Structure formats: C-alpha cells, structure tokens
C-alpha cells in the first residue's frame, strides 16, 4: 500500500498530517465514494479558520487525481484494519515522519555513500541522509 502514499508525500512535511486528516474524517464517518471524500476534504481545507494555508490541496488533487484516489483507497484499507494492526501502522508512520524530518536536511554520511556503492548503486548521489537511507532500504 506504500504507493498509495505518493499523493500525501507531495506536500510539505508540516502539511501532511492536517491534509491527511481532511481525508480521514469523511472515511471514519463511513463515506465510501472517493469523489465525496475528495469534496469533503477540499471543503474542510478551505475553511476560513485556516487562512488559505491548505488551498494547495484543490490544485494538487486536480494535478494528481489518480494518486489522490490511490491515497483514499490506502486510507480506506487502513481504516478496516483491526485496532492492533492500526496501532502498529501508526507507529511506523510516525517513525517515518521523524526519520524524514531529522534526516531530510542533512547531507548523506560518508558511510551511507560507501554502503550505497557496496550495494551496487550507480545513480546520482543523494542530496540528503533521508534519500540515502531510502535508497539503502530499497537496495538491500
């Protein structure tokens, strides 16, 4: 289901959680039709109390509509999980968030770059520790 998260990853890190909640709320209320979920998410994002902070949502949905649908399917799947599995998934998501936040601004370490070469990576050098770590995870 990780490919379903591509849509939310397009937003700045600080916007991901609130925007995710805009989608999760109608799903938790039992709405199943994706276009209704999108409509409600956009309506919530445009509330005056947010002062236009989330206006980008509507534009991103129009640009990446199929990714938004995949994201909704992913959230719907997660909502159906037993409570124990949801908890594990939430912890994993939280860990990814902090990992990206902490490693997303630092240059990759020499050890990471060496390890990438040992794994056979020949692409462009990653810009951040997080990118290097993600590459390492995929190549292992």
Rosetta constraint file for C-alpha pairs under 8 A:
AtomPair CA 1 CA 5 HARMONIC 7.45 0.50
AtomPair CA 1 CA 74 HARMONIC 6.07 0.50
AtomPair CA 2 CA 6 HARMONIC 7.47 0.50
AtomPair CA 3 CA 70 HARMONIC 7.73 0.50
AtomPair CA 4 CA 67 HARMONIC 6.78 0.50
AtomPair CA 4 CA 70 HARMONIC 4.75 0.50
AtomPair CA 4 CA 71 HARMONIC 4.43 0.50
AtomPair CA 4 CA 72 HARMONIC 7.75 0.50
AtomPair CA 4 CA 73 HARMONIC 7.33 0.50
AtomPair CA 4 CA 74 HARMONIC 5.53 0.50
AtomPair CA 5 CA 9 HARMONIC 6.37 0.50
AtomPair CA 5 CA 70 HARMONIC 7.72 0.50
AtomPair CA 5 CA 71 HARMONIC 5.59 0.50
AtomPair CA 5 CA 74 HARMONIC 7.43 0.50
AtomPair CA 6 CA 10 HARMONIC 6.71 0.50
AtomPair CA 6 CA 67 HARMONIC 6.63 0.50
AtomPair CA 6 CA 71 HARMONIC 7.40 0.50
AtomPair CA 7 CA 11 HARMONIC 7.81 0.50
AtomPair CA 7 CA 64 HARMONIC 7.17 0.50
AtomPair CA 7 CA 67 HARMONIC 5.22 0.50
AtomPair CA 7 CA 68 HARMONIC 5.63 0.50
AtomPair CA 7 CA 70 HARMONIC 7.98 0.50
AtomPair CA 7 CA 71 HARMONIC 6.27 0.50
AtomPair CA 8 CA 16 HARMONIC 6.00 0.50
AtomPair CA 8 CA 19 HARMONIC 7.79 0.50
AtomPair CA 8 CA 20 HARMONIC 7.18 0.50
AtomPair CA 8 CA 71 HARMONIC 7.41 0.50
AtomPair CA 9 CA 13 HARMONIC 7.66 0.50
AtomPair CA 9 CA 16 HARMONIC 7.16 0.50
AtomPair CA 11 CA 15 HARMONIC 6.12 0.50
AtomPair CA 11 CA 16 HARMONIC 5.90 0.50
AtomPair CA 12 CA 16 HARMONIC 6.48 0.50
AtomPair CA 13 CA 17 HARMONIC 7.89 0.50
AtomPair CA 13 CA 97 HARMONIC 7.91 0.50
AtomPair CA 13 CA 101 HARMONIC 7.56 0.50
AtomPair CA 15 CA 19 HARMONIC 6.09 0.50
AtomPair CA 15 CA 54 HARMONIC 7.68 0.50
AtomPair CA 16 CA 20 HARMONIC 5.92 0.50
AtomPair CA 17 CA 21 HARMONIC 6.29 0.50
AtomPair CA 18 CA 22 HARMONIC 6.44 0.50
AtomPair CA 19 CA 23 HARMONIC 6.82 0.50
AtomPair CA 19 CA 41 HARMONIC 7.85 0.50
AtomPair CA 19 CA 45 HARMONIC 7.50 0.50
AtomPair CA 19 CA 54 HARMONIC 7.60 0.50
AtomPair CA 19 CA 57 HARMONIC 7.66 0.50
AtomPair CA 20 CA 24 HARMONIC 6.15 0.50
AtomPair CA 21 CA 25 HARMONIC 5.91 0.50
AtomPair CA 22 CA 26 HARMONIC 7.59 0.50
AtomPair CA 22 CA 40 HARMONIC 7.55 0.50
AtomPair CA 22 CA 41 HARMONIC 4.59 0.50
AtomPair CA 22 CA 42 HARMONIC 7.60 0.50
AtomPair CA 22 CA 44 HARMONIC 6.31 0.50
AtomPair CA 22 CA 45 HARMONIC 6.88 0.50
AtomPair CA 23 CA 27 HARMONIC 6.77 0.50
AtomPair CA 23 CA 37 HARMONIC 6.34 0.50
AtomPair CA 23 CA 38 HARMONIC 7.00 0.50
AtomPair CA 23 CA 40 HARMONIC 7.69 0.50
AtomPair CA 23 CA 41 HARMONIC 5.24 0.50
AtomPair CA 23 CA 72 HARMONIC 7.18 0.50
AtomPair CA 24 CA 28 HARMONIC 6.06 0.50
AtomPair CA 24 CA 75 HARMONIC 6.83 0.50
AtomPair CA 25 CA 29 HARMONIC 6.32 0.50
AtomPair CA 26 CA 30 HARMONIC 6.53 0.50
AtomPair CA 26 CA 31 HARMONIC 5.57 0.50
AtomPair CA 26 CA 37 HARMONIC 5.85 0.50
AtomPair CA 26 CA 40 HARMONIC 6.89 0.50
AtomPair CA 26 CA 41 HARMONIC 7.64 0.50
AtomPair CA 27 CA 31 HARMONIC 5.12 0.50
AtomPair CA 27 CA 32 HARMONIC 6.48 0.50
AtomPair CA 27 CA 37 HARMONIC 6.96 0.50
AtomPair CA 27 CA 75 HARMONIC 7.77 0.50
AtomPair CA 27 CA 76 HARMONIC 6.61 0.50
AtomPair CA 27 CA 79 HARMONIC 7.71 0.50
AtomPair CA 28 CA 79 HARMONIC 7.27 0.50
AtomPair CA 31 CA 36 HARMONIC 7.26 0.50
AtomPair CA 31 CA 37 HARMONIC 6.69 0.50
AtomPair CA 32 CA 36 HARMONIC 7.78 0.50
AtomPair CA 32 CA 37 HARMONIC 7.31 0.50
AtomPair CA 32 CA 76 HARMONIC 7.91 0.50
AtomPair CA 33 CA 37 HARMONIC 6.44 0.50
AtomPair CA 34 CA 38 HARMONIC 6.15 0.50
AtomPair CA 34 CA 69 HARMONIC 6.63 0.50
AtomPair CA 34 CA 72 HARMONIC 6.74 0.50
AtomPair CA 35 CA 39 HARMONIC 6.05 0.50
AtomPair CA 36 CA 40 HARMONIC 6.16 0.50
AtomPair CA 37 CA 41 HARMONIC 6.05 0.50
AtomPair CA 37 CA 72 HARMONIC 7.95 0.50
AtomPair CA 38 CA 42 HARMONIC 6.12 0.50
AtomPair CA 39 CA 43 HARMONIC 6.18 0.50
AtomPair CA 40 CA 44 HARMONIC 6.12 0.50
AtomPair CA 41 CA 45 HARMONIC 6.17 0.50
AtomPair CA 42 CA 46 HARMONIC 6.25 0.50
AtomPair CA 42 CA 57 HARMONIC 6.72 0.50
AtomPair CA 42 CA 58 HARMONIC 6.11 0.50
AtomPair CA 43 CA 47 HARMONIC 6.70 0.50
AtomPair CA 45 CA 50 HARMONIC 7.26 0.50
AtomPair CA 45 CA 54 HARMONIC 5.44 0.50
AtomPair CA 45 CA 55 HARMONIC 6.62 0.50
AtomPair CA 45 CA 57 HARMONIC 7.24 0.50
AtomPair CA 46 CA 50 HARMONIC 7.07 0.50
AtomPair CA 46 CA 52 HARMONIC 6.57 0.50
AtomPair CA 46 CA 54 HARMONIC 6.85 0.50
AtomPair CA 46 CA 55 HARMONIC 6.29 0.50
AtomPair CA 47 CA 51 HARMONIC 7.60 0.50
AtomPair CA 47 CA 52 HARMONIC 7.97 0.50
AtomPair CA 48 CA 52 HARMONIC 7.20 0.50
AtomPair CA 50 CA 54 HARMONIC 7.05 0.50
AtomPair CA 55 CA 59 HARMONIC 7.54 0.50
AtomPair CA 56 CA 60 HARMONIC 6.12 0.50
AtomPair CA 57 CA 61 HARMONIC 6.13 0.50
AtomPair CA 58 CA 62 HARMONIC 6.38 0.50
AtomPair CA 59 CA 63 HARMONIC 6.22 0.50
AtomPair CA 60 CA 64 HARMONIC 5.78 0.50
AtomPair CA 60 CA 65 HARMONIC 7.63 0.50
AtomPair CA 61 CA 65 HARMONIC 4.86 0.50
AtomPair CA 61 CA 68 HARMONIC 6.12 0.50
AtomPair CA 64 CA 68 HARMONIC 6.21 0.50
AtomPair CA 65 CA 69 HARMONIC 6.30 0.50
AtomPair CA 66 CA 70 HARMONIC 6.23 0.50
AtomPair CA 67 CA 71 HARMONIC 6.10 0.50
AtomPair CA 68 CA 72 HARMONIC 6.23 0.50
AtomPair CA 69 CA 73 HARMONIC 6.26 0.50
AtomPair CA 70 CA 74 HARMONIC 6.17 0.50
AtomPair CA 71 CA 75 HARMONIC 6.25 0.50
AtomPair CA 72 CA 76 HARMONIC 6.07 0.50
AtomPair CA 73 CA 77 HARMONIC 6.11 0.50
AtomPair CA 74 CA 78 HARMONIC 6.23 0.50
AtomPair CA 75 CA 79 HARMONIC 6.09 0.50
AtomPair CA 76 CA 80 HARMONIC 6.56 0.50
AtomPair CA 77 CA 81 HARMONIC 6.85 0.50
AtomPair CA 78 CA 86 HARMONIC 6.75 0.50
AtomPair CA 79 CA 86 HARMONIC 7.67 0.50
AtomPair CA 81 CA 85 HARMONIC 6.03 0.50
AtomPair CA 81 CA 86 HARMONIC 5.88 0.50
AtomPair CA 82 CA 86 HARMONIC 6.29 0.50
AtomPair CA 83 CA 87 HARMONIC 6.20 0.50
AtomPair CA 84 CA 88 HARMONIC 6.46 0.50
AtomPair CA 85 CA 89 HARMONIC 6.17 0.50
AtomPair CA 86 CA 90 HARMONIC 6.04 0.50
AtomPair CA 87 CA 91 HARMONIC 6.21 0.50
AtomPair CA 88 CA 92 HARMONIC 6.22 0.50
AtomPair CA 89 CA 93 HARMONIC 6.13 0.50
AtomPair CA 90 CA 94 HARMONIC 6.06 0.50
AtomPair CA 91 CA 95 HARMONIC 6.10 0.50
AtomPair CA 92 CA 96 HARMONIC 6.23 0.50
AtomPair CA 93 CA 97 HARMONIC 6.20 0.50
AtomPair CA 94 CA 98 HARMONIC 6.36 0.50
AtomPair CA 95 CA 99 HARMONIC 6.00 0.50
AtomPair CA 96 CA 100 HARMONIC 6.01 0.50
AtomPair CA 97 CA 101 HARMONIC 6.02 0.50
AtomPair CA 98 CA 102 HARMONIC 5.91 0.50
AtomPair CA 99 CA 103 HARMONIC 5.88 0.50
AtomPair CA 99 CA 104 HARMONIC 7.79 0.50
AtomPair CA 99 CA 130 HARMONIC 7.20 0.50
AtomPair CA 100 CA 104 HARMONIC 5.07 0.50
AtomPair CA 100 CA 130 HARMONIC 5.71 0.50
AtomPair CA 101 CA 105 HARMONIC 7.52 0.50
AtomPair CA 102 CA 106 HARMONIC 7.90 0.50
AtomPair CA 103 CA 128 HARMONIC 6.78 0.50
AtomPair CA 103 CA 129 HARMONIC 5.11 0.50
AtomPair CA 103 CA 130 HARMONIC 4.82 0.50
AtomPair CA 104 CA 128 HARMONIC 5.65 0.50
AtomPair CA 104 CA 129 HARMONIC 6.24 0.50
AtomPair CA 104 CA 130 HARMONIC 5.11 0.50
AtomPair CA 104 CA 131 HARMONIC 7.48 0.50
AtomPair CA 105 CA 128 HARMONIC 6.14 0.50
AtomPair CA 105 CA 129 HARMONIC 7.53 0.50
AtomPair CA 106 CA 128 HARMONIC 5.39 0.50
AtomPair CA 106 CA 129 HARMONIC 5.75 0.50
AtomPair CA 107 CA 127 HARMONIC 6.11 0.50
AtomPair CA 107 CA 128 HARMONIC 4.51 0.50
AtomPair CA 107 CA 129 HARMONIC 5.45 0.50
AtomPair CA 108 CA 112 HARMONIC 6.29 0.50
AtomPair CA 108 CA 113 HARMONIC 6.83 0.50
AtomPair CA 108 CA 126 HARMONIC 6.96 0.50
AtomPair CA 108 CA 127 HARMONIC 6.75 0.50
AtomPair CA 108 CA 128 HARMONIC 5.01 0.50
AtomPair CA 108 CA 129 HARMONIC 3.96 0.50
AtomPair CA 108 CA 130 HARMONIC 7.58 0.50
AtomPair CA 108 CA 131 HARMONIC 7.93 0.50
AtomPair CA 108 CA 132 HARMONIC 6.17 0.50
AtomPair CA 109 CA 113 HARMONIC 6.41 0.50
AtomPair CA 109 CA 129 HARMONIC 6.65 0.50
AtomPair CA 110 CA 114 HARMONIC 6.09 0.50
AtomPair CA 111 CA 115 HARMONIC 6.03 0.50
AtomPair CA 112 CA 116 HARMONIC 6.12 0.50
AtomPair CA 112 CA 129 HARMONIC 7.77 0.50
AtomPair CA 112 CA 132 HARMONIC 6.45 0.50
AtomPair CA 112 CA 133 HARMONIC 7.27 0.50
AtomPair CA 112 CA 136 HARMONIC 7.92 0.50
AtomPair CA 113 CA 117 HARMONIC 6.42 0.50
AtomPair CA 113 CA 125 HARMONIC 7.72 0.50
AtomPair CA 113 CA 132 HARMONIC 7.33 0.50
AtomPair CA 114 CA 118 HARMONIC 6.33 0.50
AtomPair CA 115 CA 119 HARMONIC 6.18 0.50
AtomPair CA 115 CA 136 HARMONIC 7.70 0.50
AtomPair CA 116 CA 120 HARMONIC 6.47 0.50
AtomPair CA 116 CA 121 HARMONIC 5.36 0.50
AtomPair CA 116 CA 132 HARMONIC 7.72 0.50
AtomPair CA 116 CA 135 HARMONIC 7.66 0.50
AtomPair CA 116 CA 136 HARMONIC 6.25 0.50
AtomPair CA 117 CA 121 HARMONIC 5.17 0.50
AtomPair CA 117 CA 122 HARMONIC 6.94 0.50
AtomPair CA 119 CA 136 HARMONIC 7.82 0.50
AtomPair CA 119 CA 139 HARMONIC 6.61 0.50
AtomPair CA 119 CA 140 HARMONIC 7.24 0.50
AtomPair CA 121 CA 139 HARMONIC 7.90 0.50
AtomPair CA 126 CA 131 HARMONIC 5.65 0.50
AtomPair CA 126 CA 132 HARMONIC 5.50 0.50
AtomPair CA 127 CA 131 HARMONIC 6.68 0.50
AtomPair CA 127 CA 132 HARMONIC 7.69 0.50
AtomPair CA 128 CA 132 HARMONIC 6.34 0.50
AtomPair CA 129 CA 133 HARMONIC 5.99 0.50
AtomPair CA 130 CA 134 HARMONIC 6.09 0.50
AtomPair CA 131 CA 135 HARMONIC 6.19 0.50
AtomPair CA 132 CA 136 HARMONIC 6.17 0.50
AtomPair CA 133 CA 137 HARMONIC 6.20 0.50
AtomPair CA 134 CA 138 HARMONIC 6.33 0.50
AtomPair CA 135 CA 139 HARMONIC 6.13 0.50
AtomPair CA 136 CA 140 HARMONIC 6.08 0.50
